[in-house]
Amino acid sequence: MFDNLLPALALMLVLEGALPLLLPKVWRDTFARLISFNDGQLRFMGLLSIVVGLIGLLLVS
């Protein structure tokens, strides 16, 4: 499991860096909207992200 952890983290950084590199205005606008959310909305977005990620992992493994 730990053999895959560093490549997974590296891939995450590549994917997260793609939007600010390719579409900086879209990224900035999206980030501005995110910081205006209250704590409950941010927690829900985090939970949704985790659930979608886990479903994706289940589908590819």
PDB file of N, CA, C and O in Angstrom, chain B, residues numbered from 101:
ATOM      1  N   MET B 101       0.823  -1.195   0.000  1.00  0.00           N
ATOM      2  CA  MET B 101       0.000   0.000   0.000  1.00  0.00           C
ATOM      3  C   MET B 101       0.860   1.249   0.000  1.00  0.00           C
ATOM      4  O   MET B 101       0.583   2.185  -0.750  1.00  0.00           O
ATOM      5  N   PHE B 102       1.904   1.284   0.829  1.00  0.00           N
ATOM      6  CA  PHE B 102       2.730   2.478   0.921  1.00  0.00           C
ATOM      7  C   PHE B 102       3.583   2.672  -0.331  1.00  0.00           C
ATOM      8  O   PHE B 102       4.068   3.773  -0.589  1.00  0.00           O
ATOM      9  N   ASP B 103       3.768   1.594  -1.116  1.00  0.00           N
ATOM     10  CA  ASP B 103       4.494   1.726  -2.376  1.00  0.00           C
ATOM     11  C   ASP B 103       3.720   2.594  -3.365  1.00  0.00           C
ATOM     12  O   ASP B 103       4.310   3.199  -4.261  1.00  0.00           O
ATOM     13  N   ASN B 104       2.421   2.651  -3.204  1.00  0.00           N
ATOM     14  CA  ASN B 104       1.573   3.433  -4.098  1.00  0.00           C
ATOM     15  C   ASN B 104       1.269   4.826  -3.566  1.00  0.00           C
ATOM     16  O   ASN B 104       0.735   5.662  -4.296  1.00  0.00           O
ATOM     17  N   LEU B 105       1.600   5.086  -2.306  1.00  0.00           N
ATOM     18  CA  LEU B 105       1.218   6.352  -1.697  1.00  0.00           C
ATOM     19  C   LEU B 105       1.931   7.543  -2.328  1.00  0.00           C
ATOM     20  O   LEU B 105       1.277   8.529  -2.668  1.00  0.00           O
ATOM     21  N   LEU B 106       3.235   7.484  -2.494  1.00  0.00           N
ATOM     22  CA  LEU B 106       3.961   8.616  -3.072  1.00  0.00           C
ATOM     23  C   LEU B 106       3.573   8.878  -4.522  1.00  0.00           C
ATOM     24  O   LEU B 106       3.366  10.034  -4.891  1.00  0.00           O
ATOM     25  N   PRO B 107       3.466   7.838  -5.364  1.00  0.00           N
ATOM     26  CA  PRO B 107       2.989   8.129  -6.730  1.00  0.00           C
ATOM     27  C   PRO B 107       1.571   8.717  -6.754  1.00  0.00           C
ATOM     28  O   PRO B 107       1.266   9.563  -7.594  1.00  0.00           O
ATOM     29  N   ALA B 108       0.716   8.275  -5.846  1.00  0.00           N
ATOM     30  CA  ALA B 108      -0.646   8.817  -5.787  1.00  0.00           C
ATOM     31  C   ALA B 108      -0.622  10.285  -5.376  1.00  0.00           C
ATOM     32  O   ALA B 108      -1.345  11.100  -5.948  1.00  0.00           O
ATOM     33  N   LEU B 109       0.202  10.625  -4.393  1.00  0.00           N
ATOM     34  CA  LEU B 109       0.317  12.023  -3.976  1.00  0.00           C
ATOM     35  C   LEU B 109       0.900  12.884  -5.093  1.00  0.00           C
ATOM     36  O   LEU B 109       0.463  14.016  -5.301  1.00  0.00           O
ATOM     37  N   ALA B 110       1.883  12.351  -5.808  1.00  0.00           N
ATOM     38  CA  ALA B 110       2.473  13.088  -6.922  1.00  0.00           C
ATOM     39  C   ALA B 110       1.435  13.330  -8.019  1.00  0.00           C
ATOM     40  O   ALA B 110       1.360  14.426  -8.575  1.00  0.00           O
ATOM     41  N   LEU B 111       0.642  12.316  -8.327  1.00  0.00           N
ATOM     42  CA  LEU B 111      -0.401  12.474  -9.338  1.00  0.00           C
ATOM     43  C   LEU B 111      -1.441  13.491  -8.893  1.00  0.00           C
ATOM     44  O   LEU B 111      -1.932  14.270  -9.710  1.00  0.00           O
ATOM     45  N   MET B 112      -1.782  13.492  -7.613  1.00  0.00           N
ATOM     46  CA  MET B 112      -2.722  14.474  -7.089  1.00  0.00           C
ATOM     47  C   MET B 112      -2.189  15.895  -7.299  1.00  0.00           C
ATOM     48  O   MET B 112      -2.937  16.791  -7.690  1.00  0.00           O
ATOM     49  N   LEU B 113      -0.887  16.097  -7.037  1.00  0.00           N
ATOM     50  CA  LEU B 113      -0.304  17.416  -7.233  1.00  0.00           C
ATOM     51  C   LEU B 113      -0.315  17.829  -8.705  1.00  0.00           C
ATOM     52  O   LEU B 113      -0.550  18.995  -9.023  1.00  0.00           O
ATOM     53  N   VAL B 114      -0.063  16.885  -9.589  1.00  0.00           N
ATOM     54  CA  VAL B 114      -0.108  17.178 -11.022  1.00  0.00           C
ATOM     55  C   VAL B 114      -1.525  17.599 -11.424  1.00  0.00           C
ATOM     56  O   VAL B 114      -1.706  18.597 -12.121  1.00  0.00           O
ATOM     57  N   LEU B 115      -2.518  16.839 -10.984  1.00  0.00           N
ATOM     58  CA  LEU B 115      -3.895  17.158 -11.347  1.00  0.00           C
ATOM     59  C   LEU B 115      -4.363  18.469 -10.733  1.00  0.00           C
ATOM     60  O   LEU B 115      -5.073  19.234 -11.386  1.00  0.00           O
ATOM     61  N   GLU B 116      -3.980  18.742  -9.496  1.00  0.00           N
ATOM     62  CA  GLU B 116      -4.387  19.989  -8.858  1.00  0.00           C
ATOM     63  C   GLU B 116      -3.666  21.195  -9.456  1.00  0.00           C
ATOM     64  O   GLU B 116      -4.187  22.310  -9.414  1.00  0.00           O
ATOM     65  N   GLY B 117      -2.490  20.987 -10.004  1.00  0.00           N
ATOM     66  CA  GLY B 117      -1.760  22.087 -10.614  1.00  0.00           C
ATOM     67  C   GLY B 117      -2.199  22.392 -12.031  1.00  0.00           C
ATOM     68  O   GLY B 117      -1.871  23.452 -12.564  1.00  0.00           O
ATOM     69  N   ALA B 118      -2.937  21.480 -12.652  1.00  0.00           N
ATOM     70  CA  ALA B 118      -3.337  21.661 -14.046  1.00  0.00           C
ATOM     71  C   ALA B 118      -4.300  22.836 -14.215  1.00  0.00           C
ATOM     72  O   ALA B 118      -4.144  23.619 -15.152  1.00  0.00           O
ATOM     73  N   LEU B 119      -5.281  22.976 -13.340  1.00  0.00           N
ATOM     74  CA  LEU B 119      -6.270  24.044 -13.506  1.00  0.00           C
ATOM     75  C   LEU B 119      -5.650  25.432 -13.355  1.00  0.00           C
ATOM     76  O   LEU B 119      -5.880  26.284 -14.213  1.00  0.00           O
ATOM     77  N   PRO B 120      -4.871  25.699 -12.295  1.00  0.00           N
ATOM     78  CA  PRO B 120      -4.273  27.039 -12.228  1.00  0.00           C
ATOM     79  C   PRO B 120      -3.295  27.309 -13.375  1.00  0.00           C
ATOM     80  O   PRO B 120      -3.127  28.459 -13.782  1.00  0.00           O
ATOM     81  N   LEU B 121      -2.652  26.268 -13.897  1.00  0.00           N
ATOM     82  CA  LEU B 121      -1.730  26.456 -15.012  1.00  0.00           C
ATOM     83  C   LEU B 121      -2.476  26.775 -16.302  1.00  0.00           C
ATOM     84  O   LEU B 121      -2.112  27.701 -17.026  1.00  0.00           O
ATOM     85  N   LEU B 122      -3.519  26.005 -16.584  1.00  0.00           N
ATOM     86  CA  LEU B 122      -4.216  26.141 -17.860  1.00  0.00           C
ATOM     87  C   LEU B 122      -5.308  27.210 -17.862  1.00  0.00           C
ATOM     88  O   LEU B 122      -5.507  27.895 -18.866  1.00  0.00           O
ATOM     89  N   LEU B 123      -6.009  27.352 -16.746  1.00  0.00           N
ATOM     90  CA  LEU B 123      -7.133  28.295 -16.659  1.00  0.00           C
ATOM     91  C   LEU B 123      -7.063  29.095 -15.353  1.00  0.00           C
ATOM     92  O   LEU B 123      -7.881  28.876 -14.459  1.00  0.00           O
ATOM     93  N   PRO B 124      -6.113  30.009 -15.229  1.00  0.00           N
ATOM     94  CA  PRO B 124      -5.944  30.707 -13.942  1.00  0.00           C
ATOM     95  C   PRO B 124      -7.154  31.542 -13.530  1.00  0.00           C
ATOM     96  O   PRO B 124      -7.463  31.625 -12.341  1.00  0.00           O
ATOM     97  N   LYS B 125      -7.846  32.163 -14.489  1.00  0.00           N
ATOM     98  CA  LYS B 125      -9.014  32.973 -14.114  1.00  0.00           C
ATOM     99  C   LYS B 125     -10.135  32.104 -13.563  1.00  0.00           C
ATOM    100  O   LYS B 125     -10.761  32.457 -12.563  1.00  0.00           O
ATOM    101  N   VAL B 126     -10.392  30.968 -14.207  1.00  0.00           N
ATOM    102  CA  VAL B 126     -11.422  30.041 -13.727  1.00  0.00           C
ATOM    103  C   VAL B 126     -11.059  29.546 -12.337  1.00  0.00           C
ATOM    104  O   VAL B 126     -11.916  29.477 -11.457  1.00  0.00           O
ATOM    105  N   TRP B 127      -9.776  29.196 -12.132  1.00  0.00           N
ATOM    106  CA  TRP B 127      -9.326  28.714 -10.822  1.00  0.00           C
ATOM    107  C   TRP B 127      -9.517  29.787  -9.758  1.00  0.00           C
ATOM    108  O   TRP B 127     -10.000  29.495  -8.664  1.00  0.00           O
ATOM    109  N   ARG B 128      -9.143  31.027 -10.069  1.00  0.00           N
ATOM    110  CA  ARG B 128      -9.270  32.124  -9.108  1.00  0.00           C
ATOM    111  C   ARG B 128     -10.736  32.374  -8.762  1.00  0.00           C
ATOM    112  O   ARG B 128     -11.073  32.560  -7.593  1.00  0.00           O
ATOM    113  N   ASP B 129     -11.609  32.379  -9.768  1.00  0.00           N
ATOM    114  CA  ASP B 129     -13.038  32.594  -9.517  1.00  0.00           C
ATOM    115  C   ASP B 129     -13.626  31.467  -8.671  1.00  0.00           C
ATOM    116  O   ASP B 129     -14.414  31.716  -7.758  1.00  0.00           O
ATOM    117  N   THR B 130     -13.248  30.246  -8.972  1.00  0.00           N
ATOM    118  CA  THR B 130     -13.725  29.095  -8.206  1.00  0.00           C
ATOM    119  C   THR B 130     -13.242  29.177  -6.768  1.00  0.00           C
ATOM    120  O   THR B 130     -14.012  28.937  -5.838  1.00  0.00           O
ATOM    121  N   PHE B 131     -11.979  29.512  -6.579  1.00  0.00           N
ATOM    122  CA  PHE B 131     -11.425  29.627  -5.233  1.00  0.00           C
ATOM    123  C   PHE B 131     -12.112  30.742  -4.456  1.00  0.00           C
ATOM    124  O   PHE B 131     -12.372  30.592  -3.262  1.00  0.00           O
ATOM    125  N   ALA B 132     -12.406  31.854  -5.116  1.00  0.00           N
ATOM    126  CA  ALA B 132     -13.110  32.963  -4.456  1.00  0.00           C
ATOM    127  C   ALA B 132     -14.500  32.526  -3.993  1.00  0.00           C
ATOM    128  O   ALA B 132     -14.953  32.916  -2.916  1.00  0.00           O
ATOM    129  N   ARG B 133     -15.175  31.713  -4.814  1.00  0.00           N
ATOM    130  CA  ARG B 133     -16.488  31.204  -4.401  1.00  0.00           C
ATOM    131  C   ARG B 133     -16.365  30.258  -3.215  1.00  0.00           C
ATOM    132  O   ARG B 133     -17.194  30.281  -2.306  1.00  0.00           O
ATOM    133  N   LEU B 134     -15.329  29.427  -3.228  1.00  0.00           N
ATOM    134  CA  LEU B 134     -15.145  28.463  -2.138  1.00  0.00           C
ATOM    135  C   LEU B 134     -14.895  29.150  -0.804  1.00  0.00           C
ATOM    136  O   LEU B 134     -15.397  28.694   0.223  1.00  0.00           O
ATOM    137  N   ILE B 135     -14.129  30.235  -0.797  1.00  0.00           N
ATOM    138  CA  ILE B 135     -13.843  30.887   0.484  1.00  0.00           C
ATOM    139  C   ILE B 135     -15.052  31.642   1.023  1.00  0.00           C
ATOM    140  O   ILE B 135     -15.066  32.033   2.190  1.00  0.00           O
ATOM    141  N   SER B 136     -16.068  31.851   0.186  1.00  0.00           N
ATOM    142  CA  SER B 136     -17.274  32.505   0.679  1.00  0.00           C
ATOM    143  C   SER B 136     -18.252  31.509   1.310  1.00  0.00           C
ATOM    144  O   SER B 136     -19.241  31.926   1.914  1.00  0.00           O
ATOM    145  N   PHE B 137     -17.995  30.202   1.183  1.00  0.00           N
ATOM    146  CA  PHE B 137     -18.865  29.190   1.783  1.00  0.00           C
ATOM    147  C   PHE B 137     -18.729  29.207   3.300  1.00  0.00           C
ATOM    148  O   PHE B 137     -17.678  29.564   3.833  1.00  0.00           O
ATOM    149  N   ASN B 138     -19.795  28.821   3.989  1.00  0.00           N
ATOM    150  CA  ASN B 138     -19.684  28.678   5.442  1.00  0.00           C
ATOM    151  C   ASN B 138     -19.070  27.308   5.763  1.00  0.00           C
ATOM    152  O   ASN B 138     -18.851  26.496   4.864  1.00  0.00           O
ATOM    153  N   ASP B 139     -18.797  27.061   7.035  1.00  0.00           N
ATOM    154  CA  ASP B 139     -18.110  25.826   7.434  1.00  0.00           C
ATOM    155  C   ASP B 139     -18.883  24.569   7.043  1.00  0.00           C
ATOM    156  O   ASP B 139     -18.284  23.585   6.607  1.00  0.00           O
ATOM    157  N   GLY B 140     -20.190  24.593   7.194  1.00  0.00           N
ATOM    158  CA  GLY B 140     -21.002  23.426   6.847  1.00  0.00           C
ATOM    159  C   GLY B 140     -20.920  23.096   5.365  1.00  0.00           C
ATOM    160  O   GLY B 140     -20.835  21.926   4.990  1.00  0.00           O
ATOM    161  N   GLN B 141     -20.947  24.115   4.526  1.00  0.00           N
ATOM    162  CA  GLN B 141     -20.851  23.890   3.087  1.00  0.00           C
ATOM    163  C   GLN B 141     -19.480  23.338   2.714  1.00  0.00           C
ATOM    164  O   GLN B 141     -19.379  22.449   1.868  1.00  0.00           O
ATOM    165  N   LEU B 142     -18.423  23.859   3.337  1.00  0.00           N
ATOM    166  CA  LEU B 142     -17.081  23.357   3.063  1.00  0.00           C
ATOM    167  C   LEU B 142     -16.931  21.907   3.507  1.00  0.00           C
ATOM    168  O   LEU B 142     -16.314  21.099   2.813  1.00  0.00           O
ATOM    169  N   ARG B 143     -17.499  21.584   4.666  1.00  0.00           N
ATOM    170  CA  ARG B 143     -17.439  20.198   5.141  1.00  0.00           C
ATOM    171  C   ARG B 143     -18.176  19.265   4.187  1.00  0.00           C
ATOM    172  O   ARG B 143     -17.711  18.159   3.911  1.00  0.00           O
ATOM    173  N   PHE B 144     -19.316  19.707   3.689  1.00  0.00           N
ATOM    174  CA  PHE B 144     -20.071  18.892   2.743  1.00  0.00           C
ATOM    175  C   PHE B 144     -19.265  18.675   1.463  1.00  0.00           C
ATOM    176  O   PHE B 144     -19.237  17.566   0.930  1.00  0.00           O
ATOM    177  N   MET B 145     -18.615  19.719   0.970  1.00  0.00           N
ATOM    178  CA  MET B 145     -17.787  19.592  -0.238  1.00  0.00           C
ATOM    179  C   MET B 145     -16.632  18.621   0.013  1.00  0.00           C
ATOM    180  O   MET B 145     -16.292  17.822  -0.861  1.00  0.00           O
ATOM    181  N   GLY B 146     -16.027  18.687   1.204  1.00  0.00           N
ATOM    182  CA  GLY B 146     -14.963  17.753   1.554  1.00  0.00           C
ATOM    183  C   GLY B 146     -15.469  16.326   1.608  1.00  0.00           C
ATOM    184  O   GLY B 146     -14.821  15.416   1.092  1.00  0.00           O
ATOM    185  N   LEU B 147     -16.617  16.124   2.225  1.00  0.00           N
ATOM    186  CA  LEU B 147     -17.218  14.789   2.307  1.00  0.00           C
ATOM    187  C   LEU B 147     -17.560  14.268   0.917  1.00  0.00           C
ATOM    188  O   LEU B 147     -17.296  13.107   0.603  1.00  0.00           O
ATOM    189  N   LEU B 148     -18.140  15.113   0.095  1.00  0.00           N
ATOM    190  CA  LEU B 148     -18.488  14.715  -1.267  1.00  0.00           C
ATOM    191  C   LEU B 148     -17.233  14.327  -2.051  1.00  0.00           C
ATOM    192  O   LEU B 148     -17.243  13.348  -2.798  1.00  0.00           O
ATOM    193  N   SER B 149     -16.175  15.081  -1.882  1.00  0.00           N
ATOM    194  CA  SER B 149     -14.916  14.775  -2.560  1.00  0.00           C
ATOM    195  C   SER B 149     -14.367  13.422  -2.118  1.00  0.00           C
ATOM    196  O   SER B 149     -13.896  12.640  -2.945  1.00  0.00           O
ATOM    197  N   ILE B 150     -14.425  13.150  -0.830  1.00  0.00           N
ATOM    198  CA  ILE B 150     -13.946  11.867  -0.306  1.00  0.00           C
ATOM    199  C   ILE B 150     -14.778  10.714  -0.863  1.00  0.00           C
ATOM    200  O   ILE B 150     -14.225   9.703  -1.295  1.00  0.00           O
ATOM    201  N   VAL B 151     -16.095  10.860  -0.856  1.00  0.00           N
ATOM    202  CA  VAL B 151     -16.975   9.797  -1.340  1.00  0.00           C
ATOM    203  C   VAL B 151     -16.738   9.532  -2.830  1.00  0.00           C
ATOM    204  O   VAL B 151     -16.649   8.377  -3.245  1.00  0.00           O
ATOM    205  N   VAL B 152     -16.638  10.585  -3.627  1.00  0.00           N
ATOM    206  CA  VAL B 152     -16.386  10.414  -5.062  1.00  0.00           C
ATOM    207  C   VAL B 152     -15.023   9.758  -5.281  1.00  0.00           C
ATOM    208  O   VAL B 152     -14.884   8.894  -6.147  1.00  0.00           O
ATOM    209  N   GLY B 153     -14.015  10.162  -4.502  1.00  0.00           N
ATOM    210  CA  GLY B 153     -12.697   9.549  -4.619  1.00  0.00           C
ATOM    211  C   GLY B 153     -12.703   8.082  -4.255  1.00  0.00           C
ATOM    212  O   GLY B 153     -12.073   7.270  -4.933  1.00  0.00           O
ATOM    213  N   LEU B 154     -13.409   7.730  -3.187  1.00  0.00           N
ATOM    214  CA  LEU B 154     -13.492   6.324  -2.784  1.00  0.00           C
ATOM    215  C   LEU B 154     -14.237   5.482  -3.815  1.00  0.00           C
ATOM    216  O   LEU B 154     -13.848   4.347  -4.091  1.00  0.00           O
ATOM    217  N   ILE B 155     -15.297   6.032  -4.380  1.00  0.00           N
ATOM    218  CA  ILE B 155     -16.022   5.308  -5.428  1.00  0.00           C
ATOM    219  C   ILE B 155     -15.108   5.114  -6.636  1.00  0.00           C
ATOM    220  O   ILE B 155     -15.088   4.041  -7.238  1.00  0.00           O
ATOM    221  N   GLY B 156     -14.353   6.155  -6.987  1.00  0.00           N
ATOM    222  CA  GLY B 156     -13.403   6.026  -8.091  1.00  0.00           C
ATOM    223  C   GLY B 156     -12.365   4.962  -7.831  1.00  0.00           C
ATOM    224  O   GLY B 156     -12.016   4.196  -8.729  1.00  0.00           O
ATOM    225  N   LEU B 157     -11.866   4.906  -6.604  1.00  0.00           N
ATOM    226  CA  LEU B 157     -10.888   3.870  -6.258  1.00  0.00           C
ATOM    227  C   LEU B 157     -11.486   2.477  -6.368  1.00  0.00           C
ATOM    228  O   LEU B 157     -10.836   1.553  -6.856  1.00  0.00           O
ATOM    229  N   LEU B 158     -12.713   2.329  -5.917  1.00  0.00           N
ATOM    230  CA  LEU B 158     -13.372   1.032  -6.011  1.00  0.00           C
ATOM    231  C   LEU B 158     -13.580   0.602  -7.456  1.00  0.00           C
ATOM    232  O   LEU B 158     -13.487  -0.583  -7.777  1.00  0.00           O
ATOM    233  N   LEU B 159     -13.860   1.561  -8.320  1.00  0.00           N
ATOM    234  CA  LEU B 159     -14.125   1.234  -9.721  1.00  0.00           C
ATOM    235  C   LEU B 159     -12.846   0.840 -10.473  1.00  0.00           C
ATOM    236  O   LEU B 159     -12.895   0.008 -11.379  1.00  0.00           O
ATOM    237  N   VAL B 160     -11.717   1.426 -10.106  1.00  0.00           N
ATOM    238  CA  VAL B 160     -10.481   1.127 -10.854  1.00  0.00           C
ATOM    239  C   VAL B 160      -9.689  -0.006 -10.251  1.00  0.00           C
ATOM    240  O   VAL B 160      -8.762  -0.505 -10.890  1.00  0.00           O
ATOM    241  N   SER B 161     -10.016  -0.432  -9.046  1.00  0.00           N
ATOM    242  CA  SER B 161      -9.239  -1.518  -8.437  1.00  0.00           C
ATOM    243  C   SER B 161     -10.012  -2.810  -8.374  1.00  0.00           C
ATOM    244  O   SER B 161      -9.494  -3.816  -7.889  1.00  0.00           O
TER     245      SER B 161
END
